């Protein structure tokens, strides 16, 4: 039997530093290990600081899903001290989050994931006439003429013939697993370039409400921008018109480019509807509140868990319950006071660096022992997958009609069974489908904002509990959100107006973590098993499944030090 | 040699410059890149024969906000940058290849273009501790940066992580996150900000490759083109500061009129950046315009100059003629505040106001967190 350990490090086209080691026997992956190889220690740094500043620190967990940590952070502080934000703030936060989703998912599809499926070099042999015909048959998107695709092909040819392939150098061109005809490859290359140009537009919504992107500004108690229709120095009719235009353009791009492309490419890769699954359980905290963060029944994405792939039942989840969510470090480079077998709820979490791996440079990790900077979270000791697929499954099972309709319609169009959802293809399709829904919700949130402002409500911030002197001496909170990559929660303990303890349990921690003390694998390691590898020197298939999760590693590695030292010297004079 | 695209020399000459101008450009480029005179011919050769300068973009302790910002560039758009201006041979965020194939792209470039490639760095280096806090391809960040910097023609530190350590460098800096200019033995162009403005990033690259000559750097290695003015100096809300009209609390009446955010913590007065001129995302806005104070994200140690919502102690109302070279960092600002206080108050009203503000304010942390000092 031919056994080989394949190492992919760095895994590229992701956020952060991920290493995958896979055992391949007779062309099939039989075991896999996922390792986060970078750590910064944000949670140690947060101790002792002003909780109102935490959004800015935690936002720097990730610049790709910028906004999600800021949102989780302001929510956790508001939850701890008891603040309900004004209606306009809820709507503006929803608009910013929805805008992020749309930008992030489009960038993921074209710039992080597409090159796993699209052969750029093959596009050189495309007939632009046929590409034009296909483009016009699947969409009304205006950039679809023969001349347009000829120009794209010429640009690509010039680029390739320069001999300097830049980001396309050493790609998996001509790989056996690449199945698209040249004409669709050319279409995808054209839209790769268009998406690259478009994505910078949608985030202007963040600049309007939050001053900049990446890393727009947030605020505990609301949003920092004020609304004043009689003032040039505030959110006024011109600013709102700008947002409205950006949303209209986003709807067009998603509905006329992203979704048609997804549906044009998917039929060539239907075999991936049976690869990359294996996870039984799916967690979604739910998000997009429409009547307050505590009114979970008002969320556009419902909260809940699917167990054993059973879509007939949604199980409740309570992140505050110390018995439900725990983090383990048996295979992570930390140590617990209670030993390596223990699991701790984030409010009680503790961590100390304990690197036991090989010193760099090294060839292989010691996967029998600790092998990652990522901790291992579990819900009632079960491994959970989080992300777009989890959101779609929970919403489907919870009976959200628009989700059921779009999922059923897609399955029918691709002529695949429901079981195909639990796969690499299912994950990638779910991301596209939710983008289509969310861009519609984005328009809805904006319309609601206009309606509210028109009715005379321009409040964006509540001052009531801004001052820490108005807070309880000690309190604790959970800020949950659904980041584009899945369920995200921040846990805070506040004492005397300062952060006593802060923990982030992020989507990629759930998905990319090493195995737990019982040996149970998390999502990446599970999903890779059974994947065929056509060419062990060109592990394209590993990238397909790993990218279908849209890894975000900088977020996922975190730590907490119970004996955290002195934090910072601020003298109030 | 395929000739569809102009080489640097052709590009320069097509703009009406002579061969002599081109050589001057090369030597200026060499000077700013810290290349010895003996290395000059290789630069000349590179720009004469290579259509697009090879570029390696490394990622260490970071959040990828710099890469994300880079792709937001509006002029030029990023597709033109990476397909027409540069050959972005290695960037973990966008490159098709992974693992060994990615490593090959990197090795090919540092070998085949030794002394010619430009090194862009995103992220800080966790120094010491055997390098275990950041490992890529089984090697430590420190091992990689030393190798990549050795034969780089120029090194640009993107963002605050690479320039000053940013958030992971904040107290107590658990991983000993270190800016790259403290790791490598080479001149570094620091382009701080969390992230830097997209059009500033492409501007710095263009300055380097197209306009020739050196972008002048200040004492912290930052291009003066973008970092010689305080956000405060060119802030459109500055008149409200001068007139003593302040936001007292978010979304109050004054906030709705767009008054100065100084009293709710704005760091514009001690922050050198282009935000209030270049603005963000194609000139749409910048933090102050959207109602939140500047948090000073391009300054050394800004994370420890908080809490963010407490306003600064007195700051020097230096005239707009002052630059980072004469004032230095926030540290310098605090140290010279006493002297400066006399310079700022142009009238009695302002003097009284500044005194009141000083009485209830926070003092800047005086720990030096970085800089090319």
Interface residues (C-beta under 8 A of the other chain):
Chain A: X7 X8 X9 X10 X11 X12 X13 X14 X15 X16 X17 X19 X37 X38 X39 X40 X41 X42 X44 X45 X49 X50 X52 X53 X56 X57 X60 X61 X62 X63 X64 X66 X107 X111 X115 X120 X155 X158 X159 X161 X162 X163 X164 X165 X166 X167 X168 X169 X170 X171 X172 X193 X196 X197 X199 X200 X203 X204 X206 X207 X208 X209 X210 X211 X212 X213 X214 X215 X216 X217 X219 X221 X222 X223 X224 X225 X226 X227 X228 X231 X232 X233 X234 X242 X333 X353 X355 X357 X359 X360 X361 X362 X363 X373 X458 X459 X460 X461 X463 X466 X537 X538 X539 X543 X554 X559 X561 X564 X565 X566 X567 X568 X569 X570 X571 X572 X573
Chain B: X2 X4 X5 X50 X51 X52 X54 X59 X60 X61 X62 X63 X64 X65 X66 X67 X68 X69 X71 X72 X73 X74 X77 X78 X79 X82 X83 X86 X87 X88 X89 X91 X92 X93 X94 X95 X96 X97 X98 X99 X100 X101 X102 X104 X105 X108 X126 X129 X130 X131 X132 X133 X134 X135 X136 X137 X138 X139 X140 X143 X166 X167 X168 X170 X171 X172 X173 X174 X175 X177 X194 X195 X197 X198 X237 X249 X250 X251 X252 X255 X256 X257 X258 X275 X280 X281 X282 X284 X285 X286 X287 X288 X289 X290 X291 X292 X295 X297 X303 X304 X306 X307 X308 X309 X310 X313 X361 X362 X363 X365 X367
